[in-house]
Amino acid sequence: MSDKELNNTIFLMYLVTEHYKKAHSLTNEQFLELNSKYGILRFVSECPEIFDCMSAQEMVEEIDRYVANA
């Protein structure tokens, strides 16, 4: 992975975290608990191209589907 791809992936992980926390009124600690249980950020890091063109709402919906099926 190039530096540019890595930076993009990290940024997408940040966006997903912030949008998901806001959509579900989660604290940092609550999100980190969910991440520990479901591997949300690992999921984002494994397929960042999916999230690259999504809106905030689409990101939240994708993570909701992922958590529901985990």
N, C-alpha and C positions, 0 to 999 in steps of 0.2 A: 504494500500500500504506500503510495506516495505521500509526501507531507501534505499536499493539498487535499488529497482524499481523506487523510487522517483528520485534518483540521475541519473538513466538512462534516465528517462523522461525529466528531466531538460537538460541533455546533448543533447538529441535528439531535443529538442526545440531550443537550441543554434545552432546546426548543420543546422537545417531547415532554421532558420533565416539567417545565414551566407551564405548558398548556394543560397537561394532565392534572397537575396540582390545582391550577385555577379552575378547571372545569368541574372538579370533584371536591373543591374546597379542602384540600389536603395540606397539612404542614409538611415541612421537609422530612421530619421523622416518619410520618405516616407513609409518604412516598417511598422512603428508603426501606421501610418494612415490606411494602408491596414489591419493591424491586428485589429484595432478598428472597421473597417467596416465589416470585414468578420470573425473575430474570429479564425485566422489561428493557433495561439498558443494553443487556447482552443481545436481546432480540433486535433492537435498533442498530447496534453495531454490526450485526451479521448481515443485515439487508438495508443499509442506509439509502440505497437507490429508490426503495419503495417510498420512503418518507421525503425524499428530496423535493418533490413537486406538490406535496400535500398542503392543504390549508390547515390551520390550527384545529378546526373541528374534525377534519378527516384524520389527523394524527390521533386525536383523542378516541375517535371511533375505532381506528385500527388497533390501538392498545386495548380498548375495551374488549374487542373480539379476541385478541391474543390472550388476555387474562381469562376470559370466559371459557376458552378452549384448552387452557393449560392444566 
